[in-house]
């Protein structure tokens, strides 16, 4: 598991209230039971806090999977 996924997993576990949740690059609202629109807002806010930057609305709208999010985070961290 990549460093970014390792940092994201506890956030997802907390927000989704699933202590044993296993995060993968393929995880998405379509295949994770408790990942609804409210959870999405909480996830984005928590991730922004963890990584100390803000996503644009366009960036958030483009995210379909955790892999997309990890790739975006990696690009932002390189800037």
Secondary structure, 3 states (H helix, E strand, C coil): CCHHHHHHHHHHHHHHCCCCCCCCCCCCCCCCCCCCHHHHHHHHHHHHHHHCCCCCHHHHHHCCCHHHHHHHHHHHHHC
